[in-house]
Amino acid sequence: MSADVINLRQARKQREREARVKQAEENRVKHGRKKVEREQTERQAKTQAELLDGHWLDQPAENSPGHAADDDGTDQDKP
């Protein structure tokens, strides 16, 4: 039985290099787009969110306790 001997320091550095390359690739995809492409993606996301919100069975009430504009931490109706 012969096991390959590896230098742990070199293996760690190689792993970190690969992680940096992967992160750089993700950043290029995320930030390296033209303005028109970004706006198109934003429009698509907004359309998808509106489509999803349109499928609610019960629309959340404006003055419900969980609503962000009226959430003061109490569950009681205001007089």
Secondary structure, 3 states (H helix, E strand, C coil): CCCCCCCHHHHHHHHHHHHHHHHHHHHHHHHCCCHHHHHHHHHHHHHHHHHHHCCCCCCCCCCCCCCHHHCCCCCCCCC
